[in-house]
Amino acid sequence: MDLLSLEQELKGNAYPGRGIVIGTSADGKKAVTAYFIMGRSENSRNRVFVTEGEGIRTEAFDPAKVKDPSLIIYAPVRVRGGDTIVTNGDQTDTVFDLTGEGKTFEESLRGREFEPDKPNYTPRISGILHVKDGAFCYEMSILKTNHGSPESCNRFTFAYAPAAGEGHFLHTYIGDGSPLPSFEGEPKRVAIEGDIDAFADTVWNSLNDDNKVSLFVRFIDIASGGTETRILNKNIR
């Protein structure tokens, strides 16, 4: 698989929906993750990321405008020890709870499926970063319909050994449309460039300005476990 430019992948897609990037910084010293959300409706755009413990939660920017919180309010990022869980829905809690009981990342998602947002049936995308004892590896997952049919759920899990300056990008839609076309194939291999501020700026500035809502970026020092985090919201309080 070719090493792609994350900037060009984002600029070339007006509506990738929600996306997860996981990889390693160019110097090989940091585990990197990013999660962004986008929206076309007023309900979807009426959100911000806020800090919650070591993770984040989505929150309504204007509570009076919330129409249906079921698929837009959740904790995208939760942390337990050296594990950082990143997902596009409330399956974050499922992974957090079940891995805490000893199940694997893949096992914890077996009871979940794509979102019930007919006719899109948005895929559930998830990732987990394992940083422990100076080592780092990560896994990613997508749960989606069987080629658009909600009668069955196809489940794909990918496990990666990190390479310096490289990562993988998984998002919900391959583009805009009605219904929205789901992501296809395995996560895209992308270059991870710059320090946390440069990386966050690249992602944020590459997202479609009309549709982007919020971005979370975290760099984790593989040796020490220390973290740096950036949160960018289009809606500013």
C-alpha positions, 0 to 999 in steps of 0.5 A: 500500500502506498504511503499517502498524504493525509492532507491530500486525502482530507482535501480531496474529500468534502465529507469523510464524516468522522475519522480516526488517525493512529500512528507514530511521529516522524522521530519514532518517539511519540504515539499519535492519534487524531479524531475528528467529527464533521456534520451536515445537519444543524444537529450534527454541527451543534457540538464541541469537544470537551475534556473529561478525565484523561479523555474527551466527550462531545457536548452540545454547543447550544443545548436548546438546539439539540434534536436527537442526542442519541448518536451525537453525544458520546465519549470519543476518547477514554484512557485506562493505563497505557491504553487509549481508546478512540471511537466514533460512538458509544462503543468507546464505553463498550471497549473500555468496559469489556477490555477492563474485564479481560476481553481483547479489542476485537472481542469487545466489539463483537456485540456491536454493529453499524449505527441505526441511522437509516439509510446511511447505516454509518460504520462504527470505527474504533481504534486502540493504542497500547503504550506500555514499557517503552513499546507501542502498537495499535489496532483499528476496527470497522463495523459496517453493513454487508454492501449496504444491506443492514441484514448483516454486519461485516466486522474487520479488525486490523493490528499494526506494528508502528513505523516512524512517520507513518500511521493509518487513517480510517473514516466513515464515508468515502464521500458525500451522497444520499445515502452516504457511501460507507468507507471501503477497504483497509485503513489508509497508510498515511504519513505523520508529519510535524510536531503536535501543533503542525500536525493538528493544524494540517488536519484541521485546515485540510477538513472542509470548512463548511462541514468540519466541527471538532478535532482532537489530537494527542501525542503520547511519549512512548518512553514515559507515557506523558501526553500532549493534547490539542482540541480544536472546535469550530464552535467557540464559547 
